[in-house]
Amino acid sequence: MSRLHYTLLALACLIVLMVSALAMARRVDAFNEANQPARWVFSTVNARDFLFGGHEVHIADTTTPDGADLVTVSIDKTEALRLTPSSKPKDASLPGLARHEEWLKVIRFAELGKRSFEEFQAHIDQGNDRIAIVVKRPLTGPDPRTGDVWQRDWMFDFHEIGKDGSVRSEGLRFPKTKGDRTPKANELQSGTWQMDAALHLMPKTPPDSMAIGRPTAAFRKTAMRSLGWTLPAAALSSLGLIVCLSFAAAPRRKPSST
């Protein structure tokens, strides 16, 4: 084939590449617009007494009849929850809930969405925030040698206080499902407020021990699935463009002298 033929083929490959790349970009934009992950804003409440939805919430330390530590949550002076510490409480002189920070967090949160800071603040002022008491507890005892609890044996209890003063409780375990498989119904799932809230009770920098850490994000639903024909078309046209340009720009053979 002559240089002209390779040049024309390269031009055709370039056109296919541009068309497929444009179609690919549009598909990615459409996918991302339709599948935006929920974004949450969290704030940790360290006070033992606070108001939510006009209801007084009080968190107190007490003991069971046999002397074991116990944390009670009262709403409008009525006991609503009795929580057993999963780790030994720290010094009682620590302020607020700091002595229970390893296993208990009170978290106020709301969905950010596409709101600006001003819009989000107005969203909060309208009473659209939520609050939950998050508890981490082991399903099994600690390792007798190291004292650590395997992360796969963590259980997280979410006690969400409603605007009416009720409490809705839910228990989800640390995800054991690996790879791209969908997590089980009783496991924490990426992209949910429960997962993001549970991260507040997970070590930020895991030590050398393999017993604790944070779950890795599983990207099961990405824009790659929406590309369709555009991806192979862009790949093949790119390859064709390179090959055709290589032949078109190749030096001509000098006629051999006999």
C-alpha positions in Angstrom: 0.0 0.0 0.0 1.2 3.5 -0.7 1.8 6.3 1.8 -1.5 7.9 0.7 -3.5 4.8 1.5 -1.9 4.6 5.0 -2.6 8.3 5.5 -6.2 7.9 4.6 -6.6 4.9 6.9 -5.0 6.9 9.7 -7.4 9.7 9.1 -10.3 7.3 9.2 -9.0 5.8 12.5 -8.7 9.3 13.9 -12.3 10.1 13.1 -13.5 6.8 14.7 -11.3 7.5 17.8 -12.8 11.0 18.2 -16.4 9.8 17.7 -16.0 6.9 20.2 -14.1 9.1 22.7 -16.9 11.7 22.6 -19.6 9.0 23.0 -17.6 7.5 25.9 -17.3 10.9 27.7 -21.1 11.4 27.3 -21.8 7.9 28.7 -19.6 8.5 31.6 -21.2 11.8 32.4 -24.7 10.4 32.1 -23.7 7.4 34.4 -22.1 9.6 37.0 -25.1 12.0 37.0 -27.5 9.1 37.5 -25.4 7.2 40.1 -24.1 9.8 42.4 -23.1 8.3 45.7 -24.8 9.6 48.9 -22.5 12.1 50.7 -22.9 12.6 54.4 -21.6 15.1 56.8 -20.9 13.9 60.3 -20.4 15.6 63.6 -19.4 13.8 66.8 -21.4 14.8 70.0 -19.2 14.4 73.1 -21.7 15.8 75.6 -23.6 13.6 77.9 -26.7 15.8 77.8 -28.2 17.3 74.7 -31.5 18.1 73.0 -32.7 16.5 69.8 -36.1 17.1 68.2 -37.1 18.8 71.4 -36.3 15.8 73.6 -33.8 15.7 76.4 -31.2 13.0 76.0 -29.0 12.0 78.9 -26.1 9.4 78.9 -24.9 8.2 82.3 -22.5 5.7 83.7 -23.7 3.2 86.2 -23.1 -0.4 87.3 -25.0 -3.6 87.3 -25.9 -5.3 90.6 -22.8 -7.5 90.3 -20.6 -4.4 89.8 -20.1 -4.5 86.0 -19.9 -1.2 84.0 -23.0 -0.1 82.3 -24.0 2.9 80.2 -27.6 4.1 80.2 -29.4 6.4 77.7 -32.5 8.2 78.8 -34.8 10.2 76.7 -37.0 12.7 78.5 -36.0 11.1 81.8 -37.1 7.6 80.7 -34.5 4.9 80.2 -34.3 3.9 76.5 -31.1 2.0 76.2 -28.7 -0.1 78.4 -25.3 -0.5 76.8 -22.6 -2.8 78.1 -19.0 -1.5 77.4 -17.1 -3.8 75.1 -13.8 -2.4 76.3 -12.7 -1.1 79.8 -13.7 2.5 80.2 -10.9 5.0 80.6 -10.4 7.4 83.5 -13.7 8.7 84.9 -12.3 12.2 85.1 -12.2 12.6 81.3 -14.8 15.0 80.0 -18.0 14.0 78.2 -18.0 10.6 76.6 -14.2 10.5 76.1 -13.8 7.5 78.5 -16.0 5.4 76.1 -14.5 6.7 72.8 -13.1 3.2 71.8 -16.5 1.6 71.6 -19.2 4.3 71.7 -19.9 7.4 69.6 -22.8 9.7 69.4 -23.0 11.0 65.8 -25.1 13.7 64.4 -25.4 13.6 60.6 -27.2 14.7 57.5 -27.0 14.0 53.8 -25.1 16.7 51.9 -26.2 15.8 48.3 -25.4 18.6 45.9 -26.1 21.4 48.4 -23.8 24.3 48.9 -22.6 25.2 52.4 -25.4 27.7 52.8 -28.0 25.3 51.4 -26.8 22.6 53.7 -27.0 24.8 56.8 -30.5 25.8 55.9 -31.3 22.1 55.4 -30.0 21.4 59.0 -31.9 24.4 60.4 -35.1 23.0 59.0 -34.6 19.9 61.2 -33.3 17.4 58.6 -30.4 16.3 60.7 -30.3 12.8 62.3 -28.5 11.4 65.4 -27.4 7.9 66.2 -25.6 6.2 69.1 -23.0 3.9 67.4 -21.6 1.0 69.5 -18.8 -1.4 68.5 -18.7 -4.8 70.1 -16.9 -8.0 69.4 -18.9 -11.1 68.5 -16.1 -13.3 70.0 -13.6 -12.8 72.8 -10.2 -11.3 72.3 -7.2 -13.4 71.1 -5.8 -15.0 74.3 -2.2 -14.3 73.1 -2.4 -10.7 71.8 -5.6 -9.4 73.4 -6.8 -8.2 70.0 -10.2 -8.8 68.4 -10.2 -9.8 64.7 -11.9 -7.1 62.6 -14.1 -9.7 61.0 -15.6 -10.3 64.4 -16.7 -6.7 65.0 -20.4 -5.9 65.3 -21.8 -2.4 65.1 -25.1 -1.4 66.7 -26.8 1.7 65.4 -29.4 3.2 67.8 -31.0 6.1 65.9 -33.0 8.5 67.9 -36.1 9.7 66.1 -37.6 13.2 66.2 -40.5 11.7 68.2 -38.1 10.4 70.9 -38.3 6.8 69.7 -35.2 4.6 69.2 -34.7 2.4 66.2 -31.9 -0.1 66.6 -30.0 -2.1 63.9 -27.0 -4.4 64.1 -24.5 -4.8 61.2 -21.3 -6.7 61.2 -17.9 -5.9 59.7 -18.0 -7.0 56.0 -16.5 -10.4 55.5 -17.5 -10.6 51.8 -14.5 -10.2 49.6 -13.9 -9.1 46.0 -16.7 -7.7 43.9 -19.4 -9.8 45.5 -22.3 -8.0 47.0 -22.2 -7.8 50.9 -24.7 -9.8 52.8 -27.8 -8.2 54.2 -26.3 -8.1 57.8 -23.0 -6.6 56.8 -21.9 -2.9 56.5 -22.1 -1.8 52.9 -20.0 0.9 51.2 -21.8 4.1 50.4 -24.2 3.9 53.4 -24.3 6.2 56.4 -23.9 3.2 58.6 -20.5 2.4 57.0 -19.3 6.0 57.3 -20.5 6.2 60.9 -18.8 3.0 61.8 -15.5 4.3 60.5 -15.5 6.7 63.5 -14.9 3.6 65.7 -12.3 2.0 63.5 -8.5 2.6 64.0 -7.3 5.2 61.5 -3.8 3.8 61.4 -3.7 0.1 61.9 -0.8 -1.1 64.0 1.4 -4.1 62.9 -1.2 -6.5 64.2 -3.4 -7.9 61.5 -6.3 -8.1 63.9 -7.7 -4.6 63.3 -8.1 -2.2 60.5 -10.6 -0.6 58.1 -12.5 -2.3 55.3 -11.4 -1.6 51.8 -13.8 0.1 49.5 -15.4 -2.2 46.9 -16.1 -0.5 43.6 -18.9 -2.7 42.2 -20.8 -0.1 40.2 -18.6 2.0 38.1 -18.9 3.9 34.8 -16.9 1.2 33.1 -20.1 -0.8 32.7 -21.7 1.9 30.8 -19.1 2.3 28.1 -20.4 -0.4 25.8 -19.1 -0.3 22.2 -17.2 2.9 22.8 -14.3 1.3 24.7 -13.3 -1.3 22.2 -13.9 1.2 19.3 -11.5 3.7 20.9 -8.9 1.1 21.7 -8.9 -0.5 18.2 -9.0 2.9 16.4 -6.1 4.1 18.6 -4.1 1.0 17.6 -5.0 1.4 14.0 -4.0 5.0 14.0 -0.6 4.2 15.5 0.1 1.4 13.0 -1.1 3.5 9.9 1.0 6.5 11.0 4.0 4.3 11.5 3.7 2.9 7.9 2.9 6.3 6.4 6.0 7.9 8.1 8.3 5.0 7.4 11.3 5.9 5.3 11.1 4.8 1.7 13.3 2.0 0.6 16.2 3.0 -1.6 16.3 1.2 -4.9 19.0 -1.4 -4.8 21.8 -1.0 -7.3 22.7 -4.0 -9.3 
